[in-house]
Amino acid sequence: MRRAPGLSVRVKLTLSYAGFLMLAGALLMAAVWVFLLRYVPDRAMLINPDDGLDGSVFPIRSALLGVFAPRAAAVLAFLLLFGLVGGWILAGRMLAPLTRIADATRMAANGSLSHRIRLPGPTDEFRELADAFDTMLARLEAHVAEQRRFAANASHELRTPLAISKTLLDVARTDPDHDTEEIIDRLHAVNTRAIGLTEALLLLSRAEQRSFSREDVDLSLMAEEATETLLPLAEKHGVTIETRGEIAPATGSQALLLQLTTNLVHNAIVHNLPEKGTVWVTTDVRPGTVVLTVENTGDTLTPELASTLTEPFQRGTERVHTDHSGVGLGLAIVRTIAEAHDGTLALTPRSAGGLRVAVELPSRASAGVVTRRSPSA
């Protein structure tokens, strides 16, 4: 927005200080003059000490005014000069923190997000503003870095199936005798993976923007539906799924929360033991919140590795031993959906191996308590 030039805040404060000082001085002079007018007579008779009586009248009030007015004007002029100089210095000292904040803002506008104000001194309004700005810059820098990393990873992930498709098409064009059915099957698999990745990216973007309507949902029903849907996959991998818990009433998008639960259960199945693995799906009710917990057996994880699994395209490849590892966005989508519903996500390695994932969301009003168990493989 283009604005017309105007006086700086420092000039305005200086004029305000000087004007206030002038007003205070004028009021003081007026008070003195009113006091003199009130107690000093207008005229007085002069007496000759030789004959004891002169009879001439002297205008005392006029004489005082003639003496007082020039001196009052001089005092006001001094107050004006003192107010301008002192106000300019005082305004500069008061506005110095704003200058640092403005410089940091301009640097951030030019793309430098690593700069911090770090305003010294005790807490006051300016320092609270500077600290809030530093916090905003830190979060913005982290968000921009995450977005850049995400864009780079997404570009790499999308480029891989496209490159494979191009290679297969080149083979089909240059080698007419090659098995066409095999090429079609491989192209279908690559295309399916690319579509899955694109849909996951769109879902992630939708959850980040919170562009969904909210309704009453029950996480325990979400858990049952997800486990029933993924039961064939669990049977294929020899994984047993156990579901139990309480009715967990929450508010949010039923489709997104179902996707969250499905991603957790799918992740627990494919990142499990080669055989005779187990997945536990539990729902709990706590004061003000509901909790969905998904645990699975598996390889031993370090806390450092577990803390990175919610980052996009972090698959924990040392744990993956199947061809159903997904596109690397499962837990990233879970974290985004949980945050979009004002919830939290916690990943904890199990001491016996495997992972424990807990999603905590704000609960609805009161709810009953029942126990359910889904079929197990």
C-alpha positions as CSV (number, residue, x, y, z in Angstrom):
1,M,0.0,0.0,0.0
2,R,1.4,3.4,-1.0
3,R,1.0,6.0,1.7
4,A,1.6,9.8,1.7
5,P,4.7,10.9,3.5
6,G,4.2,12.2,7.0
7,L,6.0,13.2,10.2
8,S,8.0,10.5,11.9
9,V,7.0,9.1,15.3
10,R,10.1,10.7,16.8
11,V,9.1,14.2,15.6
12,K,5.6,13.7,16.8
13,L,6.8,12.6,20.2
14,T,9.2,15.5,20.4
15,L,6.5,18.0,19.6
16,S,4.2,16.3,22.1
17,Y,6.8,16.5,24.8
18,A,7.6,20.1,24.0
19,G,3.9,21.0,23.8
20,F,3.1,19.4,27.1
21,L,6.0,21.1,28.8
22,M,4.9,24.5,27.3
23,L,1.3,23.8,28.5
24,A,2.5,22.9,32.0
25,G,4.7,26.1,32.1
26,A,1.9,28.3,30.9
27,L,-0.5,26.8,33.5
28,L,2.2,27.5,36.2
29,M,2.6,31.1,35.0
30,A,-1.2,31.6,34.9
31,A,-1.5,30.2,38.4
32,V,1.2,32.6,39.7
33,W,-0.5,35.5,38.0
34,V,-3.9,34.6,39.2
35,F,-2.4,34.4,42.7
36,L,-0.9,37.9,42.3
37,L,-4.1,39.3,41.0
38,R,-6.0,37.8,43.8
39,Y,-3.9,39.2,46.7
40,V,-2.2,42.3,45.3
41,P,-4.4,45.5,45.2
42,D,-4.9,47.2,41.9
43,R,-3.6,50.6,43.2
44,A,-1.8,51.9,46.3
45,M,-1.3,55.4,47.7
46,L,2.3,56.7,48.2
47,I,3.0,58.5,51.6
48,N,5.7,61.2,51.9
49,P,7.7,60.6,55.1
50,D,8.4,64.4,55.5
51,D,4.9,65.6,55.8
52,G,3.4,62.2,56.5
53,L,1.0,62.4,53.5
54,D,1.5,62.6,49.8
55,G,-1.8,61.4,48.3
56,S,-0.4,60.0,45.0
57,V,-1.8,56.7,43.8
58,F,0.6,54.1,42.2
59,P,-0.8,51.2,39.9
60,I,0.9,48.2,41.5
61,R,-0.8,45.5,39.4
62,S,0.2,47.1,36.1
63,A,3.7,47.5,37.3
64,L,3.9,43.8,38.3
65,L,2.5,42.8,34.9
66,G,5.1,44.8,33.2
67,V,7.8,43.1,35.1
68,F,6.3,39.6,35.1
69,A,5.2,39.3,31.4
70,P,8.7,39.5,29.8
71,R,10.2,37.1,32.3
72,A,7.3,34.7,31.8
73,A,7.8,34.8,28.0
74,A,11.5,34.1,28.5
75,V,10.7,31.2,30.7
76,L,8.3,29.8,28.2
77,A,10.8,30.2,25.4
78,F,13.4,28.3,27.4
79,L,10.8,25.6,28.1
80,L,10.1,25.3,24.4
81,L,13.7,24.9,23.5
82,F,14.3,22.6,26.4
83,G,11.3,20.5,25.5
84,L,12.3,20.2,21.8
85,V,15.9,19.2,22.6
86,G,15.0,16.9,25.5
87,G,12.0,15.5,23.8
88,W,14.1,14.6,20.7
89,I,16.7,12.8,22.8
90,L,14.1,11.1,25.0
91,A,12.0,10.0,22.0
92,G,15.1,8.6,20.3
93,R,16.0,6.5,23.4
94,M,12.4,5.3,23.7
95,L,12.1,4.4,20.0
96,A,15.5,2.7,19.7
97,P,14.0,-0.8,20.2
98,L,11.5,-0.1,17.5
99,T,14.3,0.7,15.1
100,R,15.9,-2.7,15.8
101,I,12.6,-4.4,15.3
102,A,12.0,-2.5,12.0
103,D,15.5,-3.5,10.8
104,A,14.9,-7.1,11.6
105,T,11.5,-6.9,9.8
106,R,13.1,-5.5,6.7
107,M,15.7,-8.3,6.8
108,A,13.0,-10.9,7.1
109,A,11.1,-9.3,4.3
110,N,14.2,-9.7,2.1
111,G,14.4,-13.4,2.9
112,S,16.8,-13.4,5.9
113,L,15.0,-15.4,8.5
114,S,18.0,-16.3,10.6
115,H,18.4,-12.8,12.1
116,R,17.1,-12.3,15.7
117,I,16.5,-9.1,17.6
118,R,17.5,-10.4,21.1
119,L,16.6,-7.1,22.7
120,P,18.4,-6.8,26.1
121,G,17.1,-5.4,29.3
122,P,14.2,-6.2,31.6
123,T,10.8,-7.1,30.3
124,D,8.6,-4.3,29.0
125,E,6.2,-3.8,26.1
126,F,9.0,-3.4,23.6
127,R,10.9,-6.4,24.8
128,E,7.7,-8.5,24.7
129,L,7.2,-7.4,21.1
130,A,10.8,-8.2,20.2
131,D,10.6,-11.7,21.9
132,A,7.3,-12.5,20.1
133,F,8.9,-11.4,16.8
134,D,12.0,-13.6,17.5
135,T,9.7,-16.6,18.2
136,M,7.7,-15.9,15.0
137,L,11.0,-15.8,13.0
138,A,12.2,-19.0,14.5
139,R,9.0,-20.8,13.7
140,L,8.8,-19.3,10.2
141,E,12.4,-20.3,9.5
142,A,11.7,-23.9,10.7
143,H,8.5,-24.0,8.6
144,V,10.3,-22.7,5.5
145,A,13.1,-25.2,5.9
146,E,10.6,-28.0,6.3
147,Q,8.7,-26.9,3.2
148,R,11.9,-26.7,1.2
149,R,13.0,-30.1,2.4
150,F,9.5,-31.5,1.7
151,A,9.5,-30.0,-1.8
152,A,12.9,-31.5,-2.6
153,N,11.8,-34.9,-1.3
154,A,8.5,-34.8,-3.1
155,S,10.2,-33.9,-6.3
156,H,12.6,-36.7,-5.9
157,E,9.9,-39.2,-5.1
158,L,7.8,-38.1,-8.1
159,R,10.7,-38.1,-10.4
160,T,11.5,-41.7,-9.7
161,P,8.3,-43.3,-11.1
162,L,8.4,-40.9,-14.0
163,A,11.9,-41.9,-14.8
164,I,11.1,-45.6,-14.6
165,S,8.0,-45.1,-16.8
166,K,10.2,-43.3,-19.4
167,T,12.7,-46.2,-19.3
168,L,10.1,-48.8,-19.8
169,L,8.5,-46.9,-22.7
170,D,11.9,-46.5,-24.3
171,V,12.5,-50.2,-24.0
172,A,9.1,-50.9,-25.5
173,R,9.8,-48.6,-28.4
174,T,13.4,-49.8,-29.2
175,D,12.8,-53.5,-28.5
176,P,9.6,-54.6,-30.2
177,D,10.3,-58.2,-29.3
178,H,10.3,-57.5,-25.6
179,D,7.5,-59.0,-23.5
180,T,4.7,-56.3,-23.8
181,E,2.6,-57.8,-21.0
182,E,5.6,-57.5,-18.6
183,I,6.1,-53.9,-19.5
184,I,2.4,-53.1,-19.1
185,D,2.4,-54.7,-15.6
186,R,5.4,-52.8,-14.5
187,L,4.0,-49.5,-15.9
188,H,0.8,-50.2,-14.0
189,A,2.6,-50.8,-10.8
190,V,4.7,-47.6,-11.2
191,N,1.7,-45.6,-12.2
192,T,-0.3,-46.9,-9.2
193,R,2.6,-45.8,-6.9
194,A,2.7,-42.4,-8.5
195,I,-1.0,-41.9,-8.1
196,G,-0.8,-43.0,-4.4
197,L,2.0,-40.5,-3.8
198,T,0.0,-37.7,-5.5
199,E,-3.1,-38.5,-3.4
200,A,-1.1,-38.6,-0.3
201,L,0.4,-35.2,-1.1
202,L,-3.1,-33.8,-1.7
203,L,-4.4,-35.3,1.5
204,L,-1.4,-33.8,3.4
205,S,-2.1,-30.3,1.9
206,R,-5.8,-30.6,2.7
207,A,-5.1,-31.4,6.3
208,E,-2.5,-28.6,6.7
209,Q,-5.0,-26.1,5.4
210,R,-7.7,-27.4,7.8
211,S,-10.2,-27.2,4.9
212,F,-12.7,-29.7,6.3
213,S,-16.0,-29.6,8.2
214,R,-16.2,-31.0,11.8
215,E,-18.7,-33.5,13.0
216,D,-19.0,-35.9,16.0
217,V,-16.9,-39.0,15.6
218,D,-15.9,-42.0,17.7
219,L,-12.3,-43.1,17.5
220,S,-13.1,-46.6,18.6
221,L,-15.3,-47.0,15.6
222,M,-12.5,-45.6,13.4
223,A,-10.2,-48.2,14.9
224,E,-12.6,-51.1,14.2
225,E,-13.2,-50.0,10.6
226,A,-9.4,-49.6,9.9
227,T,-8.5,-53.0,11.4
228,E,-11.3,-54.7,9.5
229,T,-10.1,-53.1,6.3
230,L,-6.5,-54.0,6.8
231,L,-7.2,-57.5,8.2
232,P,-6.4,-59.3,4.9
233,L,-3.0,-57.5,4.8
234,A,-2.4,-58.5,8.4
235,E,-3.2,-62.2,7.6
236,K,-0.9,-62.1,4.6
237,H,2.0,-61.0,6.8
238,G,1.1,-63.2,9.7
239,V,0.3,-60.3,12.0
240,T,-2.4,-60.5,14.8
241,I,-4.4,-57.4,15.4
242,E,-6.0,-56.8,18.8
243,T,-8.5,-53.9,19.3
244,R,-9.9,-52.9,22.6
245,G,-10.8,-49.8,24.6
246,E,-13.5,-47.3,25.4
247,I,-15.9,-45.2,23.3
248,A,-13.7,-42.2,22.4
249,P,-15.9,-39.3,21.3
250,A,-14.1,-36.5,19.5
251,T,-15.0,-33.8,16.9
252,G,-13.5,-33.5,13.5
253,S,-13.4,-34.9,10.0
254,Q,-14.5,-38.5,9.9
255,A,-12.7,-39.1,6.6
256,L,-9.4,-37.6,7.9
257,L,-9.6,-39.4,11.3
258,L,-10.3,-42.6,9.5
259,Q,-7.2,-42.0,7.3
260,L,-5.2,-41.2,10.4
261,T,-6.2,-44.5,12.0
262,T,-5.7,-46.5,8.8
263,N,-2.2,-45.1,8.4
264,L,-1.3,-46.0,11.9
265,V,-2.5,-49.6,11.6
266,H,-1.0,-50.0,8.2
267,N,2.3,-48.7,9.4
268,A,2.2,-51.1,12.4
269,I,1.5,-54.1,10.1
270,V,4.2,-53.5,7.4
271,H,6.8,-52.5,9.9
272,N,6.5,-55.6,12.1
273,L,8.2,-58.9,12.6
274,P,8.7,-61.2,9.6
275,E,6.2,-63.6,11.2
276,K,4.0,-63.9,14.3
277,G,3.9,-60.2,14.8
278,T,1.2,-58.4,16.8
279,V,-0.5,-55.0,16.6
280,W,-2.5,-53.5,19.6
281,V,-5.0,-50.8,18.9
282,T,-6.4,-49.1,22.0
283,T,-8.7,-46.2,22.7
284,D,-8.9,-44.4,26.0
285,V,-10.7,-41.5,27.6
286,R,-8.9,-39.0,29.7
287,P,-10.1,-35.8,31.3
288,G,-10.8,-33.5,28.4
289,T,-9.1,-35.7,25.8
290,V,-9.4,-39.1,24.0
291,V,-6.4,-41.2,23.1
292,L,-5.8,-43.6,20.2
293,T,-2.8,-45.8,20.8
294,V,-1.3,-48.2,18.2
295,E,1.5,-50.5,19.2
296,N,3.4,-53.1,17.2
297,T,6.1,-55.6,17.7
298,G,9.2,-55.3,15.5
299,D,12.8,-54.4,15.4
300,T,14.4,-52.4,18.2
301,L,14.3,-48.6,17.5
302,T,16.3,-45.8,18.9
303,P,14.6,-42.7,20.2
304,E,16.5,-40.7,17.6
305,L,15.1,-42.7,14.8
306,A,11.6,-42.7,16.2
307,S,11.7,-38.9,16.4
308,T,12.3,-38.6,12.6
309,L,9.6,-41.0,11.5
310,T,6.9,-38.2,11.3
311,E,9.0,-36.3,8.8
312,P,7.9,-36.7,5.2
313,F,9.5,-39.5,3.3
314,Q,11.2,-40.9,6.4
315,R,10.4,-44.6,6.1
316,G,12.9,-46.1,8.6
317,T,14.2,-48.2,5.8
318,E,16.2,-50.4,8.1
319,R,12.9,-51.8,9.4
320,V,11.2,-52.3,6.1
321,H,11.3,-55.8,4.7
322,T,8.1,-55.9,2.5
323,D,6.9,-54.3,-0.7
324,H,4.1,-52.4,1.2
325,S,6.2,-49.7,2.8
326,G,4.1,-47.0,1.3
327,V,5.2,-43.6,-0.1
328,G,6.9,-42.4,3.1
329,L,4.0,-40.0,4.1
330,G,2.0,-42.2,6.4
331,L,3.1,-40.8,9.8
332,A,3.6,-37.4,8.3
333,I,-0.1,-37.4,7.4
334,V,-1.0,-38.7,10.8
335,R,0.9,-35.8,12.5
336,T,-0.7,-33.2,10.2
337,I,-4.2,-34.6,10.8
338,A,-3.7,-34.7,14.5
339,E,-2.4,-31.1,14.6
340,A,-5.3,-30.0,12.4
341,H,-7.6,-31.4,15.0
342,D,-5.7,-29.5,17.8
343,G,-4.2,-32.8,19.0
344,T,-0.8,-34.2,19.6
345,L,1.2,-37.2,18.3
346,A,3.8,-39.1,20.4
347,L,6.1,-41.9,19.1
348,T,7.9,-44.1,21.7
349,P,10.1,-47.1,20.9
350,R,9.0,-50.2,22.8
351,S,11.7,-51.8,25.0
352,A,10.9,-55.2,23.5
353,G,11.1,-53.9,19.9
354,G,8.6,-52.1,17.8
355,L,6.9,-48.7,18.2
356,R,4.1,-47.2,20.3
357,V,2.2,-44.3,18.6
358,A,-0.3,-42.3,20.7
359,V,-2.7,-39.7,19.2
360,E,-4.4,-37.4,21.8
361,L,-7.3,-35.3,20.6
362,P,-9.8,-33.0,22.5
363,S,-12.9,-35.0,23.5
364,R,-16.5,-34.2,23.1
365,A,-18.9,-34.0,26.1
366,S,-19.8,-37.1,28.1
367,A,-19.7,-40.6,26.6
368,G,-20.4,-44.2,27.7
369,V,-17.8,-46.8,28.2
370,V,-17.8,-50.2,26.5
371,T,-15.1,-52.7,25.4
372,R,-14.8,-54.0,21.9
373,R,-12.6,-56.6,20.3
374,S,-12.0,-56.9,16.6
375,P,-11.3,-60.2,14.8
376,S,-7.6,-61.1,14.8
377,A,-5.6,-62.8,12.2
